[in-house]
């Protein structure tokens, strides 16, 4: 009854989260007329706030500092608009003079792609166009109505952006004037924990501020390089297309495409041949390859804390919600979501989904692959880790902790017999990928090695014994291995019947779930082989609790090891003939 009630509570919790997510998405979508100017204003305020602070450090009042900063920002916008508009008007006036170039290129393209199916498609299009042209015209009243409606739509296309821009500038000025008060209100709204929330805000502000600053520097440099290169290639209005390239790069993914299409189209119209067009295309191709693969990863690196796939997912989502403005704001907004996920427990899924931090350790990842029966990927991870860090680090840091996860699930009965057998088989496949270590050669003058017993306490340790023995680097014939599948009584009798007692015994296990079995084994060893030192090695990553240590010492443990290097050093010392028997 309790389990049914718990499942019901979990189901209600999931439903509540889904409902909350749907409400938030609906609010973002339908609240676009209000939220878009607010988000744009906040982004601009973030970019301008360092300038305001610098002016205030020069002993200027906040109002004067904000006025100077916002005024300079508006003047820059007006200057850019005047420059771009004037250049475009000049280019539009010159277009008729390039009519012969367009005709020549159109004829060349027609000659290149004429014939066959393309001609049929063109003929069909011309036929449909002719039928459309012979259709009866509408009444003059309807034409006048469409003309008036088109005029209103055109007027709205101009006035709406200007209204939004004016609202954004007003909001920016108000935010900068009330920056401290807004920060305090936000702190009080988000959480009562002022210290923690302040840290989150500082982290978000630092990441977004660095991103905006670096993006401004890089986009400006990119535009200068493009402008100079286009000027050298002889493309008209090269400064304009360099400026457009810098501005379009603020739009992720699609911006660089538009930045390249403009000068390509201009070169196609103005140049007399195809050489300049080809050169412009190669220029942008090379710049984008260098930028995407070298400069931007080095420049931004891990400063944002957002993964590349996270940026892509967020760009798609914000573009769907808010259109081109959403694409512009995608990266800063995603950074803020990741920071919130890192500092607010209820929003941690944002950090896991969009951040750069690993959601699974290498040990958890390889266990998940073993559980899924994907030995190919598990083997690839094995080879990569061994190539990078060496065999011992892989066994101690990845393989054994992964087996500890498997042992926990096995004891908790989360693995059925088929899954358990599959994981054990996959472990053996992974162990085969490991290179064999050379057996240490005997030192000149040294006697024969003495025997040390490695007693495995669980089936998962048994499966990893080839890799484990490989990294122990014991002298030939010095190691006796007893698996957990062997009957304990038979193994003890075999050890007791030896002419010479073992020099030492290492009882090896992966997790604290095997402590009862290890405890019982220690007691039997103490009765049958008194005086033989016994090491208890737990190599799955967990440490021994103090009470646990006391109980194991009382049962007969001599020393403890929690790493492969500790276990190996102890066993090698007792295998050496110079170490006397206990």
C-alpha positions in Angstrom: 0.0 0.0 0.0 2.8 2.4 0.9 4.6 1.7 -2.5 1.4 2.4 -4.4 0.9 5.7 -2.5 4.6 6.6 -3.2 4.2 5.9 -6.9 1.0 8.0 -6.9 2.8 10.9 -5.3 5.7 10.6 -7.8 3.2 10.6 -10.7 1.5 13.7 -9.3 4.9 15.4 -9.0 5.7 14.6 -12.7 2.3 15.9 -13.8 2.8 19.1 -11.8 6.2 19.7 -13.4 4.8 19.1 -16.9 1.9 21.4 -16.3 4.3 24.1 -14.9 6.5 23.7 -18.0 3.5 24.1 -20.3 2.4 27.2 -18.5 5.9 28.7 -18.7 6.2 28.0 -22.4 2.7 29.5 -23.0 3.7 32.6 -21.0 6.9 33.0 -23.1 5.0 32.5 -26.4 2.0 34.6 -25.8 3.8 37.2 -23.7 6.2 37.9 -26.6 5.1 41.6 -27.1 6.2 42.4 -23.6 8.9 39.9 -22.9 11.0 40.5 -26.1 11.6 44.3 -25.4 12.3 43.4 -21.8 14.8 40.8 -22.7 16.5 43.0 -25.3 16.7 45.8 -22.8 18.2 43.6 -20.2 20.9 42.3 -22.7 21.8 45.9 -23.7 21.8 47.0 -20.1 24.3 44.2 -19.3 26.5 45.4 -22.1 26.3 49.1 -21.1 26.5 48.7 -17.3 30.4 48.4 -17.2 30.5 51.7 -19.0 28.2 53.3 -16.4 30.3 52.0 -13.6 33.5 53.3 -15.1 31.9 56.8 -15.5 30.7 56.7 -11.9 34.2 55.7 -10.7 35.3 59.0 -12.3 32.9 60.8 -9.8 30.1 61.4 -12.2 26.6 61.2 -10.8 24.6 58.1 -11.8 22.0 60.1 -13.8 24.8 61.8 -15.8 26.6 58.5 -16.4 23.5 56.8 -17.6 22.5 59.7 -19.8 25.9 59.9 -21.4 26.1 56.1 -22.0 22.6 55.7 -23.4 23.0 58.9 -25.5 26.2 57.5 -27.0 24.5 54.2 -27.7 21.6 55.9 -29.5 24.1 58.0 -31.5 26.0 54.9 -32.5 22.7 53.3 -33.7 21.7 56.4 -35.6 25.2 56.6 -37.2 25.1 53.0 -38.3 21.6 53.3 -39.6 22.6 56.5 -41.6 25.7 54.8 -43.0 23.9 51.6 -44.0 20.9 53.4 -45.4 23.1 55.8 -47.4 25.3 53.1 -48.8 22.3 50.9 -49.8 20.6 53.9 -51.6 23.8 54.6 -53.5 24.1 51.0 -54.5 20.5 50.9 -55.6 21.1 53.9 -57.9 24.0 52.1 -59.5 22.2 48.8 -60.1 20.9 49.8 -63.6 24.5 50.2 -64.8 25.2 46.5 -64.1 22.3 45.3 -66.2 24.6 43.9 -68.9 26.5 41.8 -66.3 23.3 40.3 -65.1 22.1 39.4 -68.6 25.5 37.9 -69.4 25.5 35.7 -66.3 21.9 34.7 -66.8 22.7 33.5 -70.3 25.7 31.6 -69.1 23.7 29.9 -66.3 20.9 29.1 -68.8 23.3 27.5 -71.2 24.9 25.6 -68.4 21.7 24.1 -66.9 19.5 23.9 -70.1 18.2 20.7 -71.5 16.2 17.7 -70.3 14.1 17.9 -67.2 15.0 21.5 -66.4 13.5 22.7 -69.7 10.3 20.8 -69.0 10.1 22.3 -65.6 10.7 25.8 -67.0 8.1 25.3 -69.7 5.5 24.2 -67.1 6.2 27.2 -65.0 5.8 29.5 -68.0 2.6 27.8 -69.0 1.1 28.2 -65.5 2.3 31.8 -65.4 0.6 32.5 -68.7 -2.7 31.0 -67.5 -2.5 33.1 -64.4 -1.9 36.3 -66.5 -5.1 35.6 -68.6 -7.3 35.3 -65.5 -10.0 38.0 -65.2 -9.0 41.0 -63.1 -10.8 41.9 -60.0 -12.9 45.0 -59.5 -11.3 48.4 -59.1 -12.8 48.7 -55.6 -11.0 45.5 -54.5 -7.7 46.7 -56.0 -8.1 50.0 -54.1 -8.8 48.0 -50.9 -5.7 45.9 -51.4 -3.6 49.0 -52.0 -4.8 50.7 -48.8 -4.3 47.4 -46.9 -0.8 47.1 -48.3 0.0 50.7 -47.4 -1.0 50.0 -43.8 1.1 46.8 -43.6 4.1 48.7 -45.0 3.6 51.5 -42.5 3.4 48.9 -39.7 6.6 47.2 -40.8 8.4 50.6 -40.2 6.6 51.8 -37.1 6.6 48.6 -35.2 10.4 48.2 -35.0 10.8 51.9 -34.3 8.3 51.6 -31.4 10.0 48.5 -30.1 13.4 50.2 -30.4 12.2 53.3 -28.5 10.7 51.1 -25.7 14.0 49.1 -25.5 16.0 52.3 -25.1 13.6 53.6 -22.4 13.8 50.3 -20.5 17.6 50.3 -20.8 17.8 53.8 -19.3 15.4 52.9 -16.4 17.3 49.7 -15.7 20.6 51.4 -15.5 19.2 54.2 -13.3 17.6 51.7 -10.9 20.3 48.9 -11.2 20.9 48.4 -7.5 17.2 48.5 -6.6 16.3 46.0 -9.4 19.1 43.7 -8.2 17.8 43.8 -4.6 14.2 43.1 -5.7 15.3 40.2 -7.8 17.3 38.8 -4.8 14.2 39.0 -2.6 12.0 37.4 -5.2 14.2 34.5 -6.1 15.3 33.3 -2.6 15.6 34.3 0.9 19.2 33.1 0.8 20.9 36.4 -0.1 24.4 34.9 -0.1 23.6 32.0 -2.5 21.5 34.1 -4.8 24.1 36.8 -5.0 26.7 34.3 -6.0 24.3 33.0 -8.7 23.7 36.5 -10.0 27.4 37.3 -10.0 28.2 34.1 -11.9 25.5 34.8 -14.5 26.5 38.4 -14.9 30.2 37.5 -15.2 29.6 34.9 -17.9 27.1 37.0 -19.9 29.4 40.1 -19.6 32.5 38.2 -20.8 30.6 36.6 -23.6 29.2 40.0 -24.8 32.6 41.7 -24.6 34.5 38.9 -26.4 31.7 38.7 -29.0 31.9 42.4 -29.6 35.7 42.2 -30.0 35.6 39.2 -32.3 32.7 40.4 -34.5 34.4 43.8 -34.9 37.6 42.1 -35.9 35.8 39.8 -38.3 34.0 42.7 -39.9 37.3 44.6 -40.4 39.0 41.5 -42.0 36.0 40.9 -44.3 35.9 44.6 -45.3 39.6 44.8 -46.1 39.5 41.4 -48.0 36.5 42.5 -50.1 38.2 45.8 -50.8 41.3 44.0 -52.1 39.1 41.8 -54.2 37.5 44.8 -55.8 33.9 44.3 -54.4 32.0 47.6 -54.4 30.9 49.0 -51.0 33.3 46.7 -49.2 33.1 48.7 -45.9 29.3 48.2 -45.9 29.5 44.4 -46.4 32.2 44.2 -43.7 29.9 46.1 -41.3 27.0 43.8 -42.2 29.3 40.7 -41.6 30.1 42.0 -38.1 26.4 42.7 -37.3 25.1 39.4 -38.7 27.5 37.4 -36.6 25.4 38.3 -33.6 22.9 35.8 -35.0 24.1 32.3 -34.3 24.3 29.8 -37.3 22.2 31.8 -39.8 24.0 35.1 -39.4 27.3 34.0 -41.1 25.2 32.7 -44.0 23.5 36.0 -44.6 26.9 37.8 -44.1 28.3 35.8 -47.0 25.3 36.0 -49.3 25.2 39.8 -49.4 28.8 40.3 -50.9 28.3 37.1 -53.0 25.2 38.6 -54.6 26.8 42.0 -55.1 29.9 40.4 -56.7 27.5 38.4 -58.9 25.8 41.6 -60.1 28.8 43.9 -60.5 31.6 41.7 -61.7 32.1 40.9 -65.4 33.2 37.3 -64.8 33.0 34.5 -62.3 36.5 34.9 -60.8 35.5 37.5 -58.2 32.4 35.5 -57.2 34.5 32.4 -56.7 37.1 34.4 -54.6 34.4 35.9 -52.4 32.9 32.4 -51.7 36.3 30.9 -50.9 37.0 33.9 -48.6 34.0 33.3 -46.5 34.4 29.5 -46.5 38.0 29.8 -45.2 37.0 32.4 -42.6 34.1 30.3 -41.3 36.2 27.1 -41.1 39.0 28.9 -39.2 36.5 30.7 -37.0 34.3 27.7 -36.1 37.1 25.2 -35.6 39.9 27.3 -34.0 39.2 30.9 -33.0 35.8 30.7 -31.4 36.5 27.5 -29.4 39.7 29.1 -28.1 38.2 32.5 -27.5 35.0 31.4 -25.7 36.2 28.0 -24.5 34.4 27.0 -21.3 33.7 30.6 -20.2 30.0 30.1 -21.0 29.6 26.7 -19.4 27.1 25.8 -22.1 27.7 22.8 -24.5 27.5 23.1 -28.2 24.5 20.9 -28.5 22.9 23.0 -25.7 23.4 26.1 -27.7 21.8 24.5 -30.8 18.8 23.2 -28.8 18.3 26.5 -27.2 18.6 28.4 -30.4 15.9 26.3 -32.0 13.6 26.7 -29.0 14.1 30.5 -28.6 13.7 31.1 -32.3 10.5 29.1 -32.3 9.2 31.2 -29.4 10.4 34.7 -30.3 11.6 34.5 -33.9 14.8 36.2 -35.0 15.0 38.1 -31.7 15.0 34.8 -29.9 17.9 33.6 -32.0 19.8 36.8 -31.1 19.1 36.2 -27.4 19.5 32.4 -27.4 23.1 32.3 -26.0 22.7 34.8 -23.2 19.4 33.4 -22.1 20.7 29.9 -22.2 23.7 30.9 -20.0 21.4 32.3 -17.5 19.3 29.1 -17.4 22.5 27.0 -16.9 23.6 29.2 -14.0 20.2 29.0 -12.4 20.4 25.2 -12.9 23.8 25.1 -11.1 22.6 27.2 -8.1 18.8 26.3 -7.8 18.1 22.7 -7.0 14.7 22.7 -8.6 16.2 23.9 -11.9 19.2 21.6 -12.0 17.9 19.8 -15.1 18.9 22.9 -17.1 22.5 22.5 -16.0 22.4 18.8 -16.8 20.8 19.3 -20.2 22.6 22.4 -21.5 25.8 22.6 -19.5 29.3 21.4 -20.2 29.7 19.4 -17.0 29.5 15.6 -17.4 26.2 14.1 -16.2 27.9 10.7 -15.9 31.3 9.9 -14.7 33.5 7.6 -16.9 32.7 4.7 -14.5 29.0 5.3 -14.7 29.1 5.7 -18.5 31.0 2.4 -19.0 28.6 0.6 -16.6 25.7 2.0 -18.5 27.2 0.7 -21.8 27.9 -2.7 -20.2 24.4 -2.8 -19.0 23.1 -2.0 -22.5 25.3 -4.7 -23.9 27.3 -2.2 -26.0 30.7 -3.8 -25.8 31.9 -1.8 -28.8 31.5 1.6 -27.2 32.7 0.3 -23.8 35.8 -1.1 -25.5 36.4 2.2 -27.3 36.2 4.1 -24.0 38.7 1.5 -22.6 41.2 2.1 -25.3 40.8 5.9 -25.2 41.3 6.0 -21.4 44.3 3.6 -21.4 45.9 5.6 -24.3 45.4 8.8 -22.3 46.1 7.8 -18.7 47.5 4.3 -18.7 46.2 0.9 -17.8 46.4 1.3 -14.0 44.4 4.5 -13.9 41.7 2.9 -16.1 41.4 -0.1 -13.8 41.4 1.9 -10.6 39.4 5.0 -11.7 37.0 3.6 -14.2 36.6 -0.2 -14.3 36.6 -1.1 -10.6 34.1 1.8 -9.7 31.9 0.7 -12.6 31.9 -2.8 -11.2 31.0 -1.4 -7.8 27.9 0.1 -9.4 27.1 -3.3 -10.8 27.6 -5.0 -7.5 25.3 -2.5 -5.7 22.5 -3.1 -8.3 23.0 -6.8 -8.1 22.6 -6.9 -4.3 19.6 -4.6 -4.5 18.1 -7.1 -7.0 17.9 -4.4 -9.8 19.6 -6.8 -12.1 17.8 -10.0 -13.3 19.8 -13.1 -14.1 20.0 -12.3 -17.8 21.2 -8.7 -17.2 23.7 -9.9 -14.6 25.1 -12.5 -17.0 25.3 -10.0 -19.8 27.2 -7.5 -17.7 29.7 -10.2 -16.6 30.2 -11.2 -20.2 30.8 -7.6 -21.3 33.3 -7.1 -18.5 35.3 -10.0 -19.9 35.2 -8.4 -23.4 36.5 -5.1 -22.0 39.3 -6.8 -20.1 40.5 -8.4 -23.3 41.1 -4.9 -24.7 43.7 -4.2 -22.1 47.4 -4.6 -23.0 49.3 -7.3 -21.1 51.9 -6.0 -18.6 55.3 -7.6 -18.5 56.0 -9.8 -15.6 58.7 -8.3 -13.3 62.0 -10.1 -13.8 63.7 -11.6 -10.7 66.6 -9.6 -9.3 70.1 -11.2 -9.5 70.9 -13.0 -6.3 67.3 -13.0 -5.1 65.6 -16.2 -4.0 62.3 -17.5 -5.3 59.2 -15.5 -4.7 56.8 -16.5 -2.0 53.2 -17.2 -2.6 50.5 -14.5 -2.0 46.8 -15.3 -2.2 44.3 -13.0 -3.9 40.8 -14.0 -2.7 38.0 -12.5 -4.8 34.8 -11.8 -2.7 32.2 -11.3 -5.5 31.5 -12.4 -9.0 32.1 -9.0 -10.5 35.6 -9.0 -9.1 36.0 -12.5 -10.6 35.2 -11.1 -14.0 37.8 -8.3 -13.7 40.5 -10.6 -12.5 42.4 -10.7 -15.8 42.7 -6.9 -15.8 43.3 -6.8 -12.0 46.1 -9.4 -12.2 47.6 -7.7 -15.1 48.1 -4.5 -13.1 49.4 -6.2 -10.0 52.6 -7.0 -11.8 53.4 -10.0 -9.5 56.4 -12.2 -10.2 55.7 -15.4 -12.0 54.2 -18.1 -9.8 53.9 -15.8 -6.8 50.1 -15.2 -7.1 47.4 -17.7 -6.1 43.9 -16.7 -7.2 40.7 -17.9 -5.5 37.4 -16.9 -7.1 34.2 -16.2 -5.3 32.5 -19.1 -7.1 34.8 -21.6 -5.4 33.5 -23.2 -2.2 35.0 -21.5 0.8 35.6 -24.7 2.6 37.4 -26.4 -0.3 39.6 -23.3 -0.8 40.5 -23.1 2.9 41.4 -26.8 3.0 43.6 -26.5 -0.1 45.5 -23.6 1.5 45.9 -25.4 4.8 47.3 -28.5 3.1 50.2 -26.6 1.5 53.7 -27.4 2.7 54.4 -23.8 3.3 51.7 -21.3 4.4 51.0 -18.4 2.1 53.1 -15.3 2.9 49.9 -13.1 2.9 46.3 -13.1 1.8 44.4 -10.2 0.2 40.6 -10.4 0.4 39.5 -8.1 -2.4 36.0 -6.8 -2.9 34.3 -3.8 -4.5 31.7 -2.4 -2.1 30.5 -2.3 1.5 27.6 -4.6 0.5 30.2 -7.5 0.7 31.3 -6.6 4.2 29.3 -9.5 5.9 30.9 -12.1 3.6 34.4 -10.6 4.1 33.9 -10.6 7.9 32.9 -14.3 7.9 35.8 -15.2 5.6 38.3 -13.4 7.9 37.2 -15.4 10.9 37.6 -18.7 9.1 41.1 -17.6 7.8 42.1 -16.7 11.4 41.2 -20.2 12.6 42.8 -22.2 9.9 45.8 -20.0 9.0 46.7 -18.2 12.2 49.5 -15.7 11.9 49.1 -15.1 8.1 48.7 -11.4 7.5 45.4 -10.6 5.8 44.7 -7.4 3.8 41.2 -6.3 3.2 41.1 -4.4 -0.1 38.1 -2.4 -1.2 38.7 -1.2 -4.7 35.4 0.2 -5.9 35.9 3.7 -4.6 34.2 3.6 -1.2 36.1 4.1 2.1 35.8 2.0 5.2 33.7 3.4 8.1 35.3 3.5 11.5 32.9 1.0 13.0 33.4 -1.2 10.0 37.2 -1.1 10.4 36.9 -2.1 14.1 34.7 -5.1 13.2 37.0 -6.3 10.4 40.1 -5.9 12.7 38.4 -8.0 15.3 37.6 -10.6 12.7 41.3 -10.9 11.7 42.1 -8.0 9.2 45.7 -6.8 9.4 45.7 -3.8 7.0 43.3 -2.1 4.7 43.6 -0.8 1.1 41.3 1.4 -0.9 43.3 1.8 -4.1 45.0 -0.6 -6.5 48.4 0.9 -5.8 48.1 0.3 -2.1 47.0 -3.3 -2.6 49.8 -4.0 -5.1 52.6 -2.5 -3.0 51.5 -4.6 0.0 51.2 -7.9 -2.0 54.5 -7.3 -3.9 56.3 -6.8 -0.6 55.1 -10.1 0.9 55.8 -11.9 -2.4 59.5 -10.8 -2.1 61.7 -13.5 -0.5 63.3 -10.9 1.7 60.1 -10.4 3.7 59.8 -13.0 6.4 56.7 -14.9 7.1 54.5 -13.7 9.9 
